[in-house]
Amino acid sequence: MSQTAKPAKQQHGGILANLLFNLIIPTLILTKLGKEEYLGPSWAIVVALAFPIAYGLRDFSKTREANIFSIIGVVSIALTGGISLLQLDPKYIAIKEAAIPGALGLATLISQYTRFPLVRTFLFNEQIMQVEKITQAARQKGTEALLEQRLKMATVLVACSFFLSSVLNYLLAKWVLVSPPGTTAYTEELGKMTALSFPVIAVPSMIVMTISMIYLFKGIEKFTELTLEDILQQH
């Protein structure tokens, strides 16, 4: 097997594992095993949430890296479980669902005024692009300021993807979660919300994020005269 094929295969496997443990298995447990003759509403929630939490902790134990998205994911799942098991009003689930991406959007905007802009974590980073080569090319052409402006605008677009996710999260939770907590119907609705979260929330947010990446790539090409092959990391 070639060296370029191996990472691609690993990445493909990672995506499948993420979908399996964070979406498919929890959805099936919540929608199919929440009835009293199986696990019951409370235990279905506990078992369903155990899969993404265990997967996140396993991923951390393997990489030994504090991935901000993994941390946020585990915290979000734990809050969902806590709110559900305490049988609090479903509105708190909706608020939580909106608050996390909303806070990320605000943090993204605010971070551009600090030494550690989050756009460099999401887009302009060494895992995706050859940052040093890009910076040197812009410096040689005297376009560093223009590139920096493009990065700031890309930051706004990234923040918009989080704000869009926040609104869609809230609306989806309010629409789906209508039954009293602690009931089988509520557990099934939680599973339905989990299943719908990908097409309803992730896809539109990914479209906005992709637009921001294309916008940034076009700017880099324009201000550095580098090709896309020069800009992207070669794996």
C-alpha positions as MATLAB code, in Angstrom:
seq = 'MSQTAKPAKQQHGGILANLLFNLIIPTLILTKLGKEEYLGPSWAIVVALAFPIAYGLRDFSKTREANIFSIIGVVSIALTGGISLLQLDPKYIAIKEAAIPGALGLATLISQYTRFPLVRTFLFNEQIMQVEKITQAARQKGTEALLEQRLKMATVLVACSFFLSSVLNYLLAKWVLVSPPGTTAYTEELGKMTALSFPVIAVPSMIVMTISMIYLFKGIEKFTELTLEDILQQH';
ca = [
       0.000    0.000    0.000;
       1.311    3.457   -0.865;
       2.028    6.050    1.797;
      -0.659    8.371    0.431;
      -3.339    5.690    0.515;
      -2.865    4.757    4.133;
      -3.829    8.099    5.732;
      -6.838    8.314    3.435;
      -7.993    4.904    4.593;
      -7.451    5.847    8.225;
      -9.394    9.070    7.769;
     -12.241    7.190    6.058;
     -12.352    4.731    8.935;
     -12.383    7.612   11.419;
     -15.417    9.177    9.739;
     -17.292    5.866    9.766;
     -16.462    5.298   13.437;
     -17.603    8.824   14.330;
     -20.936    8.309   12.571;
     -21.388    4.879   14.121;
     -20.659    5.770   17.740;
     -21.930    9.368   17.803;
     -25.021    9.070   15.612;
     -26.158    5.643   14.424;
     -25.869    3.538   17.612;
     -27.308    6.199   19.982;
     -30.203    6.818   17.578;
     -31.048    3.118   17.338;
     -30.907    2.663   21.118;
     -33.096    5.693   21.844;
     -35.698    4.924   19.185;
     -35.830    1.121   19.446;
     -34.881    0.222   23.035;
     -36.547    3.012   25.035;
     -39.759    1.068   25.630;
     -40.444   -0.415   29.072;
     -40.127   -4.003   27.798;
     -36.538   -3.310   26.748;
     -34.242   -0.841   28.530;
     -36.875    1.706   29.513;
     -36.573    5.483   28.960;
     -33.919    6.258   31.580;
     -31.579    3.344   30.886;
     -31.914    3.858   27.127;
     -30.602    7.402   27.588;
     -27.729    6.212   29.786;
     -26.683    3.446   27.376;
     -27.072    5.626   24.280;
     -24.952    8.436   25.722;
     -22.299    5.982   26.905;
     -21.245    5.228   23.321;
     -20.203    8.754   22.207;
     -18.665    9.496   25.613;
     -16.640    6.262   25.540;
     -15.587    6.929   21.941;
     -14.454   10.463   22.808;
     -12.444    9.263   25.820;
     -10.915    6.425   23.774;
      -9.909    8.889   21.060;
      -8.245   11.112   23.669;
      -6.400    8.150   25.220;
      -4.993    7.232   21.781;
      -3.979   10.710   20.621;
      -3.163   12.233   24.019;
      -4.286   15.548   22.552;
      -6.915   17.815   24.100;
      -9.101   18.285   21.037;
     -11.461   21.190   21.718;
     -14.237   19.627   19.639;
     -13.991   16.298   21.479;
     -14.157   18.105   24.823;
     -17.166   20.147   23.740;
     -18.832   17.004   22.400;
     -18.412   15.094   25.658;
     -19.641   18.085   27.723;
     -22.656   18.512   25.429;
     -23.560   14.822   25.646;
     -23.158   14.832   29.438;
     -25.457   17.869   29.718;
     -28.058   16.212   27.503;
     -27.966   13.117   29.677;
     -28.120   15.110   32.905;
     -31.053   17.246   31.773;
     -32.916   14.184   30.503;
     -32.308   11.995   33.563;
     -33.276   14.815   35.935;
     -36.445   15.154   33.856;
     -36.052   18.907   33.472;
     -38.153   20.899   31.024;
     -37.136   20.100   27.400;
     -36.585   23.826   26.843;
     -33.256   23.427   28.641;
     -32.151   20.926   26.000;
     -33.042   23.490   23.311;
     -31.137   26.225   25.160;
     -28.110   23.966   25.578;
     -28.220   22.917   21.930;
     -28.192   26.573   20.863;
     -25.720   27.826   23.483;
     -22.727   25.650   22.582;
     -22.377   26.538   18.856;
     -23.423   30.110   19.676;
     -20.591   30.385   22.202;
     -18.163   28.945   19.637;
     -19.273   31.578   17.125;
     -18.711   34.396   19.599;
     -15.353   32.935   20.635;
     -14.321   32.764   16.969;
     -15.132   36.444   16.416;
     -13.510   37.619   19.649;
     -10.396   35.504   19.121;
      -9.355   37.477   16.030;
      -8.476   40.341   18.382;
      -6.174   38.093   20.406;
      -2.860   36.382   19.743;
      -4.650   33.083   19.040;
      -7.371   33.584   16.393;
      -9.510   30.448   16.145;
      -9.627   30.650   12.346;
      -6.045   29.366   12.478;
      -7.392   26.330   14.315;
     -10.345   25.718   11.996;
      -8.893   26.604    8.575;
      -5.473   28.242    8.395;
      -3.408   25.563   10.125;
      -0.476   23.264    9.371;
      -2.700   20.173    9.131;
      -4.521   21.638    6.107;
      -2.188   24.234    4.579;
       1.508   24.989    4.243;
       1.214   28.076    6.426;
       4.902   29.026    6.419;
       5.161   28.871    2.624;
       1.991   30.953    2.253;
       3.192   33.562    4.739;
       6.592   33.867    3.056;
       5.019   34.216   -0.402;
       2.678   36.972    0.812;
       5.591   38.756    2.509;
       7.658   38.652   -0.677;
       4.805   40.143   -2.696;
       3.902   42.744   -0.075;
       0.371   41.392    0.305;
       0.479   40.322    3.968;
      -2.052   42.992    4.964;
      -4.457   41.885    2.234;
      -4.072   38.247    3.281;
      -4.752   39.220    6.883;
      -7.947   41.000    5.809;
      -9.020   37.877    3.940;
      -8.389   35.803    7.076;
     -10.552   38.162    9.140;
     -13.412   37.900    6.656;
     -13.033   34.102    6.649;
     -13.277   34.284   10.452;
     -16.650   36.025   10.135;
     -17.864   33.320    7.745;
     -16.737   30.557   10.118;
     -18.536   32.303   12.988;
     -21.670   32.515   10.813;
     -21.586   28.732   10.350;
     -21.675   28.343   14.147;
     -24.490   30.892   14.514;
     -26.488   29.067   11.834;
     -25.939   25.810   13.709;
     -27.081   27.505   16.940;
     -30.384   28.648   15.415;
     -31.047   25.301   13.717;
     -30.182   23.391   16.911;
     -32.691   25.402   18.902;
     -35.476   25.119   16.323;
     -34.937   21.369   15.901;
     -35.042   20.725   19.658;
     -38.184   22.839   20.107;
     -39.858   21.073   17.195;
     -38.969   17.482   18.138;
     -38.969   17.431   21.959;
     -42.641   17.822   22.895;
     -43.302   14.909   25.296;
     -42.737   14.981   29.090;
     -39.201   13.886   30.153;
     -38.968   10.398   31.598;
     -41.452    8.930   29.135;
     -40.817    6.487   26.317;
     -42.080    9.076   23.823;
     -39.521   11.617   25.054;
     -36.686    9.089   24.728;
     -37.754    8.280   21.165;
     -37.935   12.007   20.380;
     -34.393   12.402   21.701;
     -33.325    9.674   19.279;
     -35.186   11.381   16.444;
     -33.460   14.681   17.258;
     -30.074   12.934   17.211;
     -30.836   11.351   13.839;
     -32.064   14.614   12.303;
     -29.166   16.664   13.638;
     -26.862   15.628   10.797;
     -29.008   16.488    7.754;
     -30.776   19.458    9.381;
     -27.820   21.061   11.176;
     -24.489   19.639   10.057;
     -25.093   19.821    6.302;
     -26.062   23.549    6.138;
     -23.238   24.439    8.554;
     -20.747   22.427    6.476;
     -21.891   24.287    3.347;
     -21.171   27.648    5.003;
     -17.824   26.333    6.292;
     -16.938   25.093    2.794;
     -17.774   28.510    1.340;
     -15.442   30.124    3.882;
     -12.650   27.693    2.920;
     -13.090   28.380   -0.804;
     -13.106   32.126   -0.078;
      -9.859   31.777    1.867;
      -8.218   29.551   -0.772;
      -9.068   32.024   -3.534;
      -7.590   34.841   -1.490;
      -4.384   32.942   -0.809;
      -4.003   32.079   -4.484;
      -4.589   35.725   -5.438;
      -2.242   37.290   -2.888;
       0.591   34.740   -3.123;
       0.276   33.429   -6.718;
       0.689   29.926   -5.298;
      -1.250   27.039   -6.803;
      -3.677   24.944   -4.788;
      -1.084   22.140   -4.753;
       1.422   24.554   -3.204;
      -1.078   25.723   -0.602;
      -2.343   22.357    0.648;
      -0.326   19.970    2.745;
       0.757   16.893    0.813;
      -0.157   13.707    2.748;
];
